[in-house]
């Protein structure tokens, strides 16, 4: 069994690696409303401004060097400013 403290350290490390969100491979967001770790879960909250993209089909969390930390397909039409809450939980399986 992996100790909870170590899982939280991994979540903290993951959080430090996330520098930006890249939508559809090109639109970058590097300002977060929330960026924190709590109980082994990385919580991000960011705004997709209306008019920045018509729809979101791919959400990538990337490091400052541009390396992909996480990648998820999605379908979110953007018709107004849209707040996205993105969570990642580090756990033993």
C-alpha positions in Angstrom: 0.0 0.0 0.0 1.3 3.5 -0.9 1.1 5.9 2.0 -1.4 8.8 1.5 1.4 11.3 2.2 3.4 10.0 -0.8 0.3 10.1 -3.1 -0.2 13.7 -2.0 3.4 14.5 -2.8 2.9 13.0 -6.3 -0.2 15.2 -6.8 1.8 18.2 -5.6 4.5 17.4 -8.2 1.9 17.0 -10.9 0.5 20.4 -10.0 3.9 22.0 -10.3 4.4 20.5 -13.8 1.1 22.0 -15.2 1.8 25.4 -16.7 -0.9 25.8 -19.2 -4.0 24.3 -20.9 -3.9 23.8 -24.6 -7.3 23.5 -26.4 -7.6 21.7 -29.7 -3.8 21.7 -30.1 -3.4 25.4 -30.5 -5.3 27.8 -28.1 -3.3 28.3 -24.9 -4.6 29.3 -21.5 -2.0 30.0 -18.8 -4.1 31.8 -16.2 -6.0 29.7 -13.7 -8.8 30.8 -11.4 -7.9 27.9 -9.1 -4.8 25.7 -9.1 -4.4 23.7 -6.0 -3.9 20.2 -4.5 -6.1 18.8 -1.8 -6.1 15.2 -0.5 -4.2 13.8 -3.5 -6.4 15.6 -6.1 -5.1 18.4 -8.4 -7.9 20.9 -9.0 -7.7 23.4 -11.9 -10.3 25.9 -12.8 -9.9 28.2 -15.9 -12.0 30.3 -18.2 -12.4 29.7 -21.9 -13.3 33.2 -23.3 -16.2 33.4 -25.8 -14.8 33.7 -29.3 -11.5 32.0 -28.5 -12.6 28.7 -30.0 -16.0 27.6 -31.4 -15.8 24.3 -29.6 -13.4 22.2 -27.5 -12.5 18.8 -28.9 -9.2 18.2 -27.1 -7.9 19.5 -23.7 -4.2 19.1 -22.9 -2.5 20.1 -19.7 1.1 20.9 -20.6 4.3 21.7 -18.8 6.2 25.0 -19.4 8.4 23.0 -21.8 5.3 22.1 -23.8 5.3 18.4 -22.7 1.8 16.8 -22.3 1.0 16.0 -18.7 -2.6 15.0 -19.4 -4.7 14.7 -22.6 -8.5 14.3 -22.8 -10.9 14.3 -25.7 -14.2 16.2 -25.1 -16.9 18.1 -26.9 -17.8 21.4 -25.4 -19.4 24.1 -27.6 -18.2 27.6 -26.5 -21.0 30.1 -27.0 -20.2 32.3 -24.0 -17.3 32.6 -21.5 -17.1 29.1 -20.1 -15.6 28.0 -16.8 -14.0 24.6 -16.8 -13.1 22.7 -13.6 -10.6 20.0 -14.3 -9.5 17.5 -11.6 -6.9 14.8 -11.5 -6.7 12.3 -8.6 -3.5 10.4 -7.8 -4.3 7.1 -6.3 -3.2 3.5 -6.0 -5.0 1.0 -8.2 
